[in-house]
Amino acid sequence: MALAIIARETKRARLLSLGTPIANRPDPVRVAEEMAWLDVLSGGRLEMGLVKGAPYEIAPGNSNPANLMRRYWEAHDLILKAMSTTDGPFSWEGEFFHYRNVNIWPRPLQQPTPPVWMTGLSVETGRMAAERGHVVGTLLSLSAAGPMFEAYRQRARELGRPARPDRFAYAAVVGVGTTREEGRRRANLAADYVRTSPVVAEPFTNPPGYNSLAANIAMLKAGGRRGGFLDHADTVANITLFAKEVLPRLRELNAEPKSAALAAE
């Protein structure tokens, strides 16, 4: 629903939500149809975030953490097949999902499917994302990002595929202010929200089997949590300054060299 509103309010921006926890959703075909509808609504600007989901979503989703990744990949494959199949309805008989006459409507504008993003903390996720050419990202965990990104690059080299910079995403907390002190204050408030939002009762923080050993080690190295939040005024000021002062500089970093542009012409 949020992306539908953003699609209406924007014209050129690519649209991404990280994301839809498909391992906990009961109906992957419905997810495929929702995503295709958003792609049409936005004029082909959708980036699909297909994520495993947070550990504290396991219990309310009535899911089994031990087989969550198998369920995730089956849902993932079914969603992409539903969006890309153009030669008539198909049936699906899997370990977790069973369908007759899968035939979504509408079709996505971006064919075979919109680009896929996934999140993770482990080298296993990096390798799997590389095999599928997906964008892989992580949130605020430098200790996990490095090994996961390198695993992606290594697997891509093994497959003879490029591992372009746009295949890697790192969600950093950015605080922007008219002074260094104001920017740091806002960054700390935003970071505190990220640290405290997943605080739940201990049995739900990391169900057995949810994370790999490497991912658990990375989380332990990430450190503790504190409390805090950005109020409305700080949020507006932070986003506005980012758009005016930071984003243009980021675009300059990715600007195509003039010689390369002329050669392409």
Backbone as CSV, one residue per row, in Angstrom:
resi,resn,N_x,N_y,N_z,CA_x,CA_y,CA_z,C_x,C_y,C_z
1,MET,0.820,-1.205,0.000,0.000,0.000,0.000,0.853,1.253,0.000
2,ALA,1.954,1.216,0.756,2.839,2.386,0.794,3.423,2.662,-0.590
3,LEU,3.867,1.608,-1.277,4.434,1.808,-2.608,3.393,2.323,-3.593
4,ALA,2.147,1.913,-3.427,1.100,2.407,-4.317,0.938,3.917,-4.172
5,ILE,1.006,4.397,-2.932,0.906,5.839,-2.691,2.124,6.562,-3.264
6,ILE,3.314,5.992,-3.039,4.533,6.620,-3.549,4.537,6.634,-5.071
7,ALA,3.989,5.571,-5.681,3.923,5.533,-7.153,3.084,6.677,-7.692
8,ARG,2.029,7.007,-6.979,1.164,8.106,-7.417,1.848,9.453,-7.244
9,GLU,2.629,9.605,-6.189,3.215,10.896,-5.858,4.542,11.165,-6.573
10,THR,5.110,10.171,-7.231,6.400,10.351,-7.904,6.257,10.088,-9.395
11,LYS,7.255,10.514,-10.146,7.230,10.343,-11.590,8.412,9.530,-12.123
12,ARG,9.593,9.731,-11.544,10.790,9.100,-12.109,11.501,8.157,-11.152
13,ALA,11.295,8.299,-9.856,12.043,7.528,-8.867,11.745,6.036,-8.981
14,ARG,12.791,5.232,-8.848,12.594,3.790,-8.734,12.005,3.492,-7.362
15,LEU,11.143,2.502,-7.278,10.397,2.219,-6.059,10.838,0.882,-5.468
16,LEU,11.278,0.914,-4.211,11.750,-0.294,-3.545,11.250,-0.343,-2.120
17,SER,10.761,-1.493,-1.719,10.464,-1.760,-0.314,11.228,-3.008,0.085
18,LEU,12.011,-2.912,1.143,12.751,-4.078,1.654,12.160,-4.503,2.987
19,GLY,11.203,-5.354,2.968,10.632,-5.837,1.743,9.438,-6.696,2.123
20,THR,9.050,-7.578,1.232,7.938,-8.494,1.434,8.481,-9.816,1.983
21,PRO,8.115,-10.194,3.213,8.672,-11.406,3.833,8.004,-12.661,3.281
22,ILE,8.450,-13.076,2.104,7.729,-14.120,1.370,7.782,-15.480,2.055
23,ALA,8.754,-15.706,2.926,8.789,-16.992,3.630,7.645,-17.115,4.628
24,ASN,7.092,-15.984,5.056,5.984,-15.995,6.020,4.629,-15.736,5.382
25,ARG,4.625,-15.334,4.116,3.353,-15.078,3.446,2.734,-16.393,2.990
26,PRO,1.420,-16.566,3.158,0.806,-17.852,2.796,0.543,-18.020,1.309
27,ASP,0.606,-16.921,0.524,0.152,-16.984,-0.856,1.134,-16.263,-1.781
28,PRO,2.196,-16.941,-2.243,3.177,-16.286,-3.114,2.575,-15.785,-4.427
29,VAL,1.568,-16.464,-4.955,0.964,-16.016,-6.207,0.298,-14.659,-6.011
30,ARG,-0.296,-14.440,-4.850,-0.875,-13.129,-4.549,0.231,-12.072,-4.504
31,VAL,1.380,-12.424,-3.925,2.515,-11.496,-3.904,2.940,-11.142,-5.328
32,ALA,3.015,-12.145,-6.201,3.411,-11.901,-7.591,2.433,-10.948,-8.267
33,GLU,1.154,-11.134,-8.019,0.153,-10.277,-8.649,0.210,-8.855,-8.083
34,GLU,0.431,-8.729,-6.776,0.564,-7.400,-6.170,1.763,-6.661,-6.758
35,MET,2.893,-7.379,-6.890,4.098,-6.760,-7.432,3.895,-6.346,-8.886
36,ALA,3.267,-7.218,-9.669,3.022,-6.889,-11.069,2.108,-5.674,-11.180
37,TRP,1.112,-5.617,-10.336,0.179,-4.479,-10.337,0.923,-3.186,-10.007
38,LEU,1.832,-3.237,-9.021,2.611,-2.052,-8.666,3.519,-1.629,-9.817
39,ASP,4.081,-2.597,-10.538,4.943,-2.267,-11.661,4.156,-1.537,-12.750
40,VAL,2.930,-2.006,-13.000,2.078,-1.345,-13.990,1.671,0.037,-13.497
41,LEU,1.279,0.123,-12.236,0.829,1.398,-11.669,1.918,2.461,-11.731
42,SER,3.161,2.049,-11.529,4.268,3.006,-11.498,4.883,3.243,-12.866
43,GLY,4.383,2.594,-13.899,4.977,2.743,-15.217,6.294,2.014,-15.366
44,GLY,6.442,0.881,-14.678,7.662,0.085,-14.799,8.812,0.580,-13.955
45,ARG,8.521,1.061,-12.742,9.583,1.601,-11.871,9.830,0.759,-10.630
46,LEU,9.254,-0.434,-10.562,9.338,-1.245,-9.347,10.664,-1.992,-9.248
47,GLU,11.225,-2.009,-8.043,12.324,-2.889,-7.659,11.761,-3.799,-6.570
48,MET,11.758,-5.110,-6.792,11.099,-6.025,-5.862,12.023,-6.425,-4.714
49,GLY,11.624,-6.103,-3.494,12.334,-6.557,-2.316,11.704,-7.833,-1.792
50,LEU,12.346,-8.964,-2.025,11.846,-10.261,-1.566,12.753,-10.733,-0.440
51,VAL,12.276,-10.618,0.801,13.132,-10.868,1.954,12.619,-12.043,2.771
52,LYS,13.508,-12.566,3.612,13.151,-13.687,4.475,12.209,-13.260,5.581
53,GLY,12.404,-12.064,6.099,11.580,-11.582,7.203,12.366,-11.570,8.499
54,ALA,11.892,-10.808,9.467,12.562,-10.672,10.758,12.294,-11.892,11.642
55,PRO,13.206,-12.209,12.566,13.017,-13.392,13.405,11.758,-13.349,14.250
56,TYR,11.345,-12.142,14.680,10.162,-12.051,15.528,8.863,-12.129,14.732
57,GLU,8.973,-12.299,13.396,7.786,-12.554,12.584,7.487,-14.045,12.452
58,ILE,8.394,-14.882,12.947,8.239,-16.331,12.809,7.000,-16.828,13.548
59,ALA,6.888,-16.472,14.837,5.769,-16.977,15.638,4.417,-16.502,15.121
60,PRO,4.207,-15.184,14.890,2.899,-14.762,14.384,2.613,-15.277,12.976
61,GLY,3.660,-15.600,12.215,3.465,-16.169,10.885,3.243,-17.665,10.909
62,ASN,3.320,-18.254,12.116,3.130,-19.701,12.281,4.096,-20.481,11.394
63,SER,5.336,-19.996,11.339,6.349,-20.600,10.482,7.340,-21.412,11.304
64,ASN,8.064,-22.261,10.621,9.092,-23.084,11.245,10.449,-22.509,10.859
65,PRO,11.217,-21.964,11.804,12.485,-21.335,11.435,13.480,-22.305,10.816
66,ALA,13.355,-23.579,11.126,14.314,-24.561,10.614,14.195,-24.761,9.102
67,ASN,12.991,-24.574,8.557,12.844,-24.745,7.108,12.489,-23.448,6.404
68,LEU,12.754,-22.329,7.083,12.330,-21.036,6.544,13.009,-20.723,5.219
69,MET,14.306,-21.041,5.100,15.003,-20.705,3.864,14.533,-21.582,2.704
70,ARG,14.193,-22.827,2.944,13.639,-23.654,1.872,12.297,-23.088,1.419
71,ARG,11.503,-22.665,2.380,10.216,-22.059,2.042,10.425,-20.744,1.284
72,TYR,11.427,-19.964,1.713,11.721,-18.694,1.042,12.046,-18.931,-0.423
73,TRP,12.961,-19.855,-0.716,13.394,-20.043,-2.098,12.294,-20.640,-2.961
74,GLU,11.444,-21.470,-2.364,10.326,-21.963,-3.160,9.361,-20.831,-3.499
75,ALA,9.057,-19.990,-2.519,8.183,-18.843,-2.782,8.824,-17.913,-3.812
76,HIS,10.104,-17.660,-3.673,10.857,-16.825,-4.608,10.727,-17.359,-6.040
77,ASP,10.991,-18.646,-6.227,10.943,-19.234,-7.569,9.531,-19.204,-8.146
78,LEU,8.534,-19.437,-7.289,7.147,-19.414,-7.752,6.732,-18.008,-8.174
79,ILE,7.117,-17.003,-7.402,6.776,-15.611,-7.732,7.375,-15.217,-9.078
80,LEU,8.653,-15.517,-9.287,9.299,-15.135,-10.547,8.720,-15.907,-11.727
81,LYS,8.387,-17.171,-11.525,7.788,-17.942,-12.610,6.401,-17.391,-12.943
82,ALA,5.628,-17.035,-11.901,4.284,-16.495,-12.140,4.348,-15.182,-12.915
83,MET,5.368,-14.365,-12.644,5.480,-13.071,-13.315,6.032,-13.180,-14.734
84,SER,6.828,-14.207,-15.008,7.538,-14.271,-16.288,6.923,-15.251,-17.282
85,THR,5.996,-16.089,-16.844,5.411,-17.080,-17.755,4.403,-16.406,-18.687
86,THR,4.587,-16.622,-19.979,3.706,-15.980,-20.966,3.044,-16.982,-21.911
87,ASP,3.251,-18.267,-21.693,2.695,-19.267,-22.618,1.534,-20.044,-21.999
88,GLY,0.800,-19.388,-21.105,-0.388,-20.023,-20.548,-0.225,-20.399,-19.088
89,PRO,-1.328,-20.775,-18.430,-1.291,-21.152,-17.015,-0.400,-22.370,-16.763
90,PHE,0.118,-22.460,-15.540,0.926,-23.608,-15.151,0.511,-24.072,-13.763
91,SER,0.821,-25.305,-13.449,0.566,-25.848,-12.115,1.871,-25.882,-11.324
92,TRP,1.730,-25.863,-10.019,2.912,-25.870,-9.149,2.693,-26.866,-8.018
93,GLU,3.580,-27.842,-7.912,3.547,-28.805,-6.817,4.894,-28.793,-6.127
94,GLY,4.980,-28.072,-5.007,6.237,-27.949,-4.300,6.157,-28.541,-2.915
95,GLU,7.185,-28.281,-2.126,7.204,-28.761,-0.743,6.209,-28.015,0.122
96,PHE,6.049,-26.704,-0.150,5.211,-25.868,0.708,3.977,-25.310,0.004
97,PHE,4.019,-25.188,-1.320,2.932,-24.523,-2.044,2.413,-25.409,-3.170
98,HIS,1.092,-25.354,-3.366,0.427,-26.180,-4.368,-0.629,-25.324,-5.067
99,TYR,-0.525,-25.247,-6.401,-1.435,-24.407,-7.165,-1.850,-25.112,-8.450
100,ARG,-3.033,-24.761,-8.917,-3.499,-25.143,-10.236,-3.748,-23.871,-11.053
101,ASN,-3.337,-23.888,-12.302,-3.634,-22.803,-13.234,-3.179,-21.432,-12.736
102,VAL,-1.886,-21.329,-12.437,-1.324,-20.031,-12.049,-1.311,-19.143,-13.285
103,ASN,-1.931,-17.983,-13.177,-2.066,-17.090,-14.347,-2.392,-15.692,-13.827
104,ILE,-1.354,-14.947,-13.432,-1.597,-13.665,-12.767,-2.044,-12.600,-13.754
105,TRP,-2.707,-11.608,-13.221,-3.118,-10.440,-13.987,-3.094,-9.227,-13.077
106,PRO,-2.468,-8.121,-13.542,-1.863,-7.884,-14.863,-0.460,-8.471,-14.951
107,ARG,0.085,-8.414,-16.144,1.487,-8.763,-16.330,2.345,-7.570,-15.918
108,PRO,3.543,-7.789,-15.358,4.428,-6.655,-15.064,4.922,-6.008,-16.349
109,LEU,5.143,-4.713,-16.309,5.689,-4.030,-17.479,7.134,-4.446,-17.743
110,GLN,7.907,-4.606,-16.689,9.301,-5.009,-16.835,9.370,-6.524,-16.997
111,GLN,9.893,-6.949,-18.122,9.963,-8.371,-18.424,11.419,-8.847,-18.470
112,PRO,11.714,-10.058,-17.998,10.730,-11.025,-17.524,10.128,-10.691,-16.166
113,THR,10.897,-9.982,-15.312,10.371,-9.524,-14.026,11.061,-8.222,-13.666
114,PRO,10.500,-7.439,-12.758,11.240,-6.308,-12.212,12.502,-6.799,-11.492
115,PRO,13.510,-5.948,-11.321,14.718,-6.349,-10.599,14.385,-6.801,-9.183
116,VAL,15.162,-7.770,-8.698,14.926,-8.345,-7.373,16.046,-7.941,-6.426
117,TRP,15.652,-7.513,-5.231,16.580,-7.232,-4.136,16.320,-8.234,-3.020
118,MET,17.390,-8.644,-2.345,17.240,-9.484,-1.161,18.229,-9.017,-0.103
119,THR,17.924,-9.322,1.132,18.786,-8.903,2.234,19.382,-10.127,2.904
120,GLY,20.470,-9.917,3.627,21.092,-11.034,4.327,22.240,-10.582,5.193
121,LEU,22.837,-11.574,5.871,23.978,-11.334,6.746,25.096,-12.346,6.537
122,SER,24.887,-13.313,5.658,25.810,-14.438,5.567,26.413,-14.561,4.175
123,VAL,27.535,-15.302,4.122,28.170,-15.563,2.827,27.271,-16.440,1.965
124,GLU,26.460,-17.293,2.602,25.540,-18.132,1.825,24.563,-17.274,1.022
125,THR,24.050,-16.221,1.647,23.137,-15.323,0.938,23.853,-14.628,-0.213
126,GLY,25.096,-14.231,-0.003,25.858,-13.592,-1.068,26.011,-14.499,-2.276
127,ARG,26.336,-15.761,-2.036,26.503,-16.692,-3.153,25.184,-16.926,-3.888
128,MET,24.111,-17.118,-3.132,22.813,-17.375,-3.758,22.328,-16.176,-4.566
129,ALA,22.553,-14.976,-4.049,22.159,-13.775,-4.780,22.951,-13.645,-6.074
130,ALA,24.250,-13.983,-6.031,25.083,-13.912,-7.233,24.602,-14.884,-8.296
131,GLU,24.185,-16.073,-7.881,23.722,-17.079,-8.837,22.498,-16.602,-9.599
132,ARG,21.715,-15.720,-8.972,20.477,-15.238,-9.593,20.598,-13.824,-10.136
133,GLY,21.740,-13.170,-9.923,21.934,-11.818,-10.421,21.157,-10.769,-9.658
134,HIS,20.740,-11.085,-8.420,19.963,-10.139,-7.630,20.861,-9.097,-6.964
135,VAL,20.253,-8.008,-6.534,20.934,-7.051,-5.657,20.879,-7.607,-4.241
136,VAL,21.989,-7.573,-3.533,22.020,-8.059,-2.158,22.388,-6.894,-1.244
137,GLY,21.702,-6.787,-0.122,21.935,-5.665,0.774,21.888,-6.067,2.220
138,THR,22.391,-5.199,3.064,22.325,-5.421,4.506,22.166,-4.082,5.199
139,LEU,21.755,-4.142,6.446,21.453,-2.939,7.214,22.413,-2.782,8.372
140,LEU,23.268,-1.760,8.299,24.085,-1.324,9.422,25.021,-2.368,9.985
141,SER,25.393,-3.376,9.222,26.292,-4.416,9.730,27.504,-4.517,8.820
142,LEU,28.517,-3.703,9.094,29.729,-3.742,8.286,30.441,-5.075,8.416
143,SER,30.383,-5.696,9.612,31.060,-6.973,9.807,30.457,-8.059,8.930
144,ALA,29.154,-7.953,8.611,28.509,-8.945,7.751,28.597,-8.554,6.279
145,ALA,28.560,-7.253,5.990,28.507,-6.803,4.599,29.752,-7.222,3.818
146,GLY,30.927,-7.029,4.386,32.166,-7.337,3.670,32.234,-8.783,3.202
147,PRO,32.141,-9.764,4.117,32.199,-11.171,3.682,31.078,-11.554,2.730
148,MET,29.866,-11.022,2.932,28.748,-11.360,2.055,28.969,-10.812,0.649
149,PHE,29.429,-9.581,0.552,29.695,-8.985,-0.756,30.834,-9.717,-1.473
150,GLU,31.872,-10.092,-0.729,32.991,-10.801,-1.354,32.559,-12.182,-1.845
151,ALA,31.674,-12.847,-1.084,31.145,-14.140,-1.529,30.359,-13.974,-2.819
152,TYR,29.630,-12.872,-2.939,28.895,-12.573,-4.173,29.879,-12.429,-5.341
153,ARG,30.926,-11.626,-5.133,31.896,-11.392,-6.209,32.571,-12.701,-6.635
154,GLN,32.958,-13.511,-5.649,33.635,-14.760,-5.970,32.730,-15.698,-6.753
155,ARG,31.468,-15.824,-6.329,30.544,-16.708,-7.040,30.245,-16.176,-8.441
156,ALA,30.137,-14.852,-8.567,29.902,-14.261,-9.885,31.074,-14.544,-10.817
157,ARG,32.307,-14.459,-10.301,33.482,-14.778,-11.124,33.457,-16.234,-11.566
158,GLU,33.070,-17.132,-10.650,32.989,-18.552,-10.997,31.991,-18.806,-12.121
159,LEU,30.923,-18.009,-12.143,29.891,-18.167,-13.163,30.154,-17.347,-14.414
160,GLY,31.248,-16.577,-14.399,31.576,-15.753,-15.558,30.654,-14.558,-15.720
161,ARG,30.138,-14.051,-14.614,29.216,-12.923,-14.659,29.853,-11.699,-14.018
162,PRO,29.450,-10.500,-14.432,29.963,-9.295,-13.777,29.332,-9.104,-12.407
163,ALA,30.085,-8.540,-11.503,29.558,-8.178,-10.183,29.645,-6.664,-10.069
164,ARG,28.731,-5.979,-10.736,28.770,-4.524,-10.807,28.492,-3.899,-9.431
165,PRO,28.948,-2.692,-9.210,28.682,-2.025,-7.923,27.203,-1.889,-7.602
166,ASP,26.346,-1.805,-8.636,24.928,-1.639,-8.363,24.252,-2.931,-7.904
167,ARG,25.037,-4.006,-7.761,24.495,-5.262,-7.208,24.620,-5.320,-5.691
168,PHE,25.244,-4.304,-5.070,25.484,-4.305,-3.633,24.818,-3.095,-2.991
169,ALA,24.099,-3.346,-1.901,23.397,-2.261,-1.204,23.727,-2.318,0.283
170,TYR,23.974,-1.148,0.831,24.244,-1.048,2.268,23.412,0.098,2.814
171,ALA,22.483,-0.227,3.700,21.603,0.791,4.271,22.297,1.430,5.466
172,ALA,22.839,2.599,5.242,23.541,3.329,6.288,22.630,4.397,6.879
173,VAL,22.861,4.748,8.122,22.151,5.856,8.750,22.874,7.149,8.393
174,VAL,22.150,8.077,7.812,22.742,9.348,7.389,22.062,10.485,8.129
175,GLY,22.836,11.248,8.850,22.333,12.447,9.508,22.901,13.677,8.827
176,VAL,22.047,14.607,8.455,22.479,15.817,7.754,22.013,17.029,8.545
177,GLY,22.892,17.978,8.743,22.527,19.194,9.454,23.296,20.372,8.914
178,THR,22.914,21.529,9.333,23.633,22.733,8.914,24.984,22.849,9.612
179,THR,25.178,22.075,10.685,26.465,21.990,11.364,26.820,20.525,11.557
180,ARG,28.101,20.240,11.805,28.534,18.864,12.049,27.833,18.283,13.276
181,GLU,27.693,19.097,14.321,27.059,18.614,15.549,25.595,18.245,15.312
182,GLU,24.887,19.063,14.536,23.484,18.776,14.257,23.352,17.499,13.428
183,GLY,24.228,17.315,12.445,24.192,16.103,11.636,24.459,14.865,12.465
184,ARG,25.452,14.930,13.361,25.744,13.783,14.228,24.588,13.483,15.173
185,ARG,23.950,14.522,15.698,22.822,14.312,16.612,21.689,13.580,15.895
186,ARG,21.377,14.012,14.694,20.300,13.362,13.948,20.679,11.935,13.555
187,ALA,21.938,11.732,13.190,22.375,10.376,12.837,22.257,9.441,14.031
188,ASN,22.629,9.920,15.214,22.532,9.074,16.404,21.088,8.761,16.750
189,LEU,20.195,9.734,16.571,18.787,9.466,16.841,18.219,8.429,15.881
190,ALA,18.560,8.571,14.605,18.076,7.598,13.621,18.655,6.213,13.892
191,ALA,19.942,6.156,14.231,20.574,4.867,14.526,19.953,4.223,15.762
192,ASP,19.607,5.026,16.745,18.984,4.477,17.947,17.634,3.843,17.640
193,TYR,16.888,4.419,16.707,15.610,3.813,16.326,15.842,2.426,15.735
194,VAL,16.860,2.315,14.863,17.159,1.025,14.242,17.614,0.018,15.294
195,ARG,18.350,0.483,16.287,18.838,-0.423,17.329,17.710,-0.927,18.226
196,THR,16.720,-0.087,18.467,15.684,-0.465,19.428,14.446,-1.081,18.802
197,SER,14.191,-0.829,17.515,12.960,-1.341,16.906,12.857,-2.862,16.934
198,PRO,13.969,-3.632,16.860,13.817,-5.088,16.922,13.869,-5.668,18.329
199,VAL,13.809,-4.826,19.356,13.889,-5.341,20.722,12.570,-6.014,21.081
200,VAL,12.604,-7.312,21.227,11.424,-8.101,21.591,11.832,-9.088,22.676
201,ALA,10.869,-9.851,23.153,11.172,-10.858,24.167,12.244,-11.818,23.647
202,GLU,13.138,-12.221,24.509,14.315,-12.995,24.120,14.012,-14.233,23.276
203,PRO,12.954,-15.007,23.576,12.722,-16.212,22.746,12.449,-15.914,21.279
204,PHE,12.070,-14.666,20.968,11.703,-14.337,19.590,12.815,-13.616,18.827
205,THR,13.937,-13.350,19.482,14.991,-12.572,18.824,15.758,-13.372,17.782
206,ASN,15.941,-14.654,18.022,16.736,-15.474,17.102,16.316,-16.933,17.232
207,PRO,15.171,-17.308,16.662,14.696,-18.688,16.793,15.709,-19.674,16.232
208,PRO,15.855,-20.843,16.859,16.826,-21.831,16.380,16.603,-22.195,14.918
209,GLY,17.676,-22.071,14.133,17.589,-22.400,12.730,17.328,-21.210,11.829
210,TYR,16.949,-20.070,12.412,16.631,-18.907,11.590,17.875,-18.362,10.909
211,ASN,18.967,-18.217,11.644,20.204,-17.669,11.101,21.280,-18.741,11.003
212,SER,22.174,-18.553,10.062,23.338,-19.430,9.962,24.338,-19.072,11.058
213,LEU,25.327,-19.945,11.251,26.364,-19.679,12.249,27.096,-18.379,11.943
214,ALA,27.434,-18.165,10.669,28.160,-16.944,10.290,27.327,-15.702,10.573
215,ALA,26.025,-15.772,10.299,25.164,-14.618,10.553,25.058,-14.334,12.045
216,ASN,25.001,-15.374,12.862,24.936,-15.173,14.312,26.206,-14.526,14.844
217,ILE,27.348,-14.942,14.311,28.615,-14.344,14.724,28.650,-12.863,14.363
218,ALA,28.178,-12.533,13.158,28.169,-11.138,12.712,27.288,-10.284,13.611
219,MET,26.129,-10.816,14.015,25.233,-10.044,14.880,25.835,-9.821,16.258
220,LEU,26.526,-10.821,16.777,27.167,-10.658,18.079,28.255,-9.596,18.042
221,LYS,28.940,-9.513,16.906,29.997,-8.501,16.770,29.437,-7.096,16.602
222,ALA,28.165,-6.989,16.198,27.585,-5.676,15.908,27.375,-4.830,17.143
223,GLY,27.285,-5.446,18.323,27.181,-4.664,19.548,25.779,-4.549,20.081
224,GLY,25.601,-3.661,21.077,24.354,-3.538,21.806,23.388,-2.543,21.221
225,ARG,22.353,-2.173,22.031,21.289,-1.299,21.566,21.086,-0.158,22.542
226,ARG,20.560,0.941,22.029,20.181,2.079,22.862,18.805,2.551,22.438
227,GLY,18.358,3.667,22.979,17.024,4.138,22.648,17.042,5.541,22.068
228,GLY,16.036,5.893,21.225,15.963,7.241,20.670,15.138,7.275,19.410
229,PHE,14.775,8.485,18.945,14.021,8.623,17.713,14.135,10.053,17.204
230,LEU,13.879,10.222,15.910,13.823,11.550,15.304,12.394,12.058,15.367
231,ASP,12.211,13.308,15.829,10.868,13.867,15.791,10.557,14.355,14.372
232,HIS,9.363,14.857,14.158,8.925,15.219,12.803,9.797,16.325,12.200
233,ALA,10.104,17.327,12.987,10.885,18.452,12.460,12.279,18.006,12.027
234,ASP,12.933,17.192,12.871,14.258,16.686,12.520,14.201,15.782,11.290
235,THR,13.156,14.978,11.200,13.022,14.072,10.059,12.900,14.849,8.755
236,VAL,12.040,15.861,8.751,11.852,16.670,7.547,13.143,17.389,7.171
237,ALA,13.798,17.995,8.165,15.036,18.726,7.899,16.120,17.788,7.391
238,ASN,16.211,16.590,7.981,17.240,15.634,7.585,17.051,15.186,6.138
239,ILE,15.826,14.844,5.780,15.548,14.380,4.413,15.747,15.512,3.402
240,THR,15.298,16.728,3.772,15.417,17.865,2.861,16.875,18.205,2.583
241,LEU,17.682,18.255,3.642,19.105,18.564,3.467,19.819,17.460,2.696
242,PHE,19.424,16.212,2.944,20.030,15.109,2.196,19.768,15.273,0.694
243,ALA,18.514,15.604,0.359,18.152,15.751,-1.057,18.895,16.919,-1.709
244,LYS,19.066,18.014,-0.966,19.686,19.208,-1.541,21.208,19.165,-1.542
245,GLU,21.802,18.619,-0.472,23.245,18.739,-0.300,24.025,17.442,-0.543
246,VAL,23.416,16.291,-0.228,24.152,15.025,-0.309,23.883,14.291,-1.620
247,LEU,22.621,14.186,-1.997,22.274,13.410,-3.192,22.980,13.892,-4.456
248,PRO,23.070,15.218,-4.713,23.801,15.650,-5.916,25.253,15.187,-5.928
249,ARG,25.890,15.124,-4.757,27.277,14.664,-4.688,27.380,13.156,-4.934
250,LEU,26.376,12.409,-4.482,26.363,10.978,-4.771,26.215,10.731,-6.265
251,ARG,25.396,11.553,-6.921,25.240,11.407,-8.366,26.543,11.704,-9.089
252,GLU,27.300,12.674,-8.583,28.582,13.001,-9.204,29.559,11.833,-9.104
253,LEU,29.489,11.066,-7.994,30.374,9.921,-7.824,30.114,8.854,-8.872
254,ASN,28.856,8.739,-9.306,28.483,7.719,-10.282,28.352,8.267,-11.695
255,ALA,28.775,9.507,-11.894,28.652,10.109,-13.228,29.540,9.373,-14.216
256,GLU,29.033,9.139,-15.403,29.789,8.455,-16.444,30.857,9.406,-16.988
257,PRO,32.098,8.939,-17.085,33.167,9.808,-17.632,32.791,10.314,-19.028
258,LYS,33.160,11.559,-19.303,32.778,12.167,-20.577,33.344,11.374,-21.746
259,SER,34.550,10.881,-21.634,35.148,10.132,-22.742,34.361,8.866,-23.027
260,ALA,33.892,8.188,-21.948,33.123,6.966,-22.139,31.781,7.297,-22.779
261,ALA,31.195,8.412,-22.369,29.898,8.805,-22.934,30.033,9.121,-24.419
262,LEU,31.123,9.805,-24.802,31.328,10.130,-26.194,31.581,8.868,-27.021
263,ALA,32.327,7.925,-26.414,32.592,6.686,-27.129,31.314,5.906,-27.367
264,ALA,30.427,5.942,-26.352,29.155,5.224,-26.484,28.304,5.836,-27.585
265,GLU,28.367,7.148,-27.725,27.598,7.819,-28.783,28.119,7.445,-30.157
